[in-house]
Amino acid sequence: MDKIAVLSLSMAMIGGISWFFFGNKDDGKKPENSSEKIKKVELNISGMHCAGCVAGIEATLKATEGVITASVNLATSKGVFEYDPSKISKEQIIQKIKDLGYDASEDLQNFEKKS
């Protein structure tokens, strides 16, 4: 009986954590019919070691006002972010990533991959 309770609680916790990181975050942040307002930036990100690093960066940036989408790839050390430049700048996005303890840069020439 105890094993069933532990299993049920574990499954509920895994479901909750998955929903938190990967659930639908559509909270009306996309500008209405104004795709010309949206800009896209691809950044090189170093210092990531695992999927948790990726999830943390994506979750933080998705929760930031002005950021519409955030997609980070651990294998390529790149992140693609769509944002509304009237609310946030690419420099502020880079600073947010640096505040999390990673390095981010748009410049591939002077970028050193640290993993």
FIVODO-227283 format. One record per residue (C-alpha): x, y, z; residue number from 1. Coordinates in pm, 1 decimal. Layout:
      east     north        up  num
         X         Y         Z  NUM
...
END
This chain:
      east     north        up  num
       0.0       0.0       0.0    1
     283.0     239.2      83.3    2
     447.6     174.0    -253.3    3
     130.9     280.1    -435.8    4
     109.1     603.4    -236.8    5
     474.6     686.4    -303.5    6
     433.6     606.5    -673.6    7
     120.7     822.7    -699.2    8
     286.8    1114.4    -522.8    9
     597.4    1082.5    -741.6   10
     390.9    1083.4   -1060.6   11
     198.7    1391.0    -945.2   12
     522.2    1574.1    -868.3   13
     675.5    1482.7   -1205.7   14
     359.3    1601.3   -1380.4   15
     365.0    1931.1   -1192.2   16
     729.2    1996.5   -1266.3   17
     678.8    1910.1   -1634.8   18
     380.9    2142.5   -1659.1   19
     579.4    2423.9   -1494.7   20
     867.9    2401.6   -1741.2   21
     694.4    2284.0   -2057.1   22
     328.6    2383.2   -2016.1   23
     150.5    2625.7   -2245.5   24
     270.7    2971.3   -2147.0   25
      38.1    3161.2   -2382.3   26
     -48.0    3457.2   -2164.6   27
    -123.4    3702.2   -2442.9   28
     230.7    3832.0   -2482.3   29
     223.7    3821.1   -2863.5   30
     142.4    4153.7   -3026.1   31
    -178.4    4141.2   -3225.5   32
    -119.7    4121.0   -3602.6   33
     201.3    4319.3   -3580.7   34
     476.9    4080.6   -3678.5   35
     683.6    4377.7   -3799.0   36
     726.9    4474.5   -3430.9   37
     880.2    4139.3   -3341.9   38
    1256.2    4096.0   -3371.9   39
    1457.6    3776.3   -3353.8   40
    1809.8    3736.6   -3216.0   41
    2034.6    3431.0   -3216.3   42
    2283.9    3421.5   -2931.8   43
    2578.5    3200.6   -2848.0   44
    2547.5    3082.2   -2487.0   45
    2829.0    2919.7   -2292.0   46
    2843.8    2759.9   -1951.5   47
    2547.3    2524.5   -1997.3   48
    2606.1    2167.2   -1878.2   49
    2267.1    1995.7   -1879.2   50
    1902.6    2013.8   -1977.1   51
    1831.0    2190.1   -1647.8   52
    2049.9    2480.4   -1758.7   53
    1853.4    2502.0   -2084.0   54
    1518.9    2483.4   -1903.8   55
    1623.2    2752.4   -1656.2   56
    1727.9    2995.9   -1929.2   57
    1414.8    2931.7   -2134.3   58
    1180.2    2962.9   -1835.6   59
    1341.7    3285.1   -1714.2   60
    1338.0    3449.7   -2056.2   61
     981.9    3335.8   -2135.0   62
     869.9    3495.6   -1808.8   63
    1041.0    3824.4   -1899.7   64
     814.2    4097.4   -2033.3   65
     878.9    4160.3   -2400.9   66
    1021.7    3815.4   -2474.4   67
     778.0    3622.1   -2690.9   68
     965.0    3296.5   -2750.8   69
    1283.4    3146.4   -2610.9   70
    1447.7    2836.3   -2752.2   71
    1787.4    2716.5   -2631.4   72
    1985.8    2424.6   -2775.7   73
    2243.7    2261.8   -2547.9   74
    2423.7    2075.5   -2830.0   75
    2487.8    2386.6   -3040.1   76
    2518.5    2629.8   -2744.8   77
    2276.5    2865.1   -2918.5   78
    1957.6    3037.2   -2816.8   79
    1696.3    3195.6   -3042.2   80
    1475.4    3461.6   -2890.5   81
    1183.6    3654.5   -3040.5   82
    1112.2    3979.8   -2862.6   83
     925.1    4307.6   -2881.0   84
    1191.0    4581.8   -2906.5   85
     951.7    4837.8   -2760.5   86
     959.1    4642.2   -2431.8   87
    1306.9    4486.5   -2416.0   88
    1635.4    4516.0   -2603.6   89
    1868.8    4237.7   -2712.5   90
    2127.1    4380.9   -2471.9   91
    1880.5    4330.5   -2186.0   92
    1821.7    3970.5   -2300.5   93
    2196.7    3910.7   -2300.0   94
    2222.2    4065.0   -1951.6   95
    1939.9    3840.7   -1821.0   96
    2133.4    3534.6   -1938.6   97
    2452.4    3667.7   -1778.7   98
    2261.4    3730.4   -1453.1   99
    2177.6    3357.5   -1453.2  100
    2549.9    3276.5   -1456.2  101
    2603.9    3200.3   -1825.2  102
    2786.4    3393.0   -2094.6  103
    2595.8    3515.9   -2398.4  104
    2710.8    3690.9   -2711.4  105
    2591.8    3770.8   -3060.1  106
    2949.5    3779.0   -3188.8  107
    3062.2    3432.1   -3297.9  108
    3417.9    3546.3   -3383.1  109
    3506.0    3648.3   -3025.7  110
    3297.3    3379.2   -2856.0  111
    3463.1    3100.4   -2664.1  112
    3248.8    2795.4   -2595.6  113
    3282.7    2701.2   -2229.7  114
    3119.6    2376.9   -2126.5  115
END
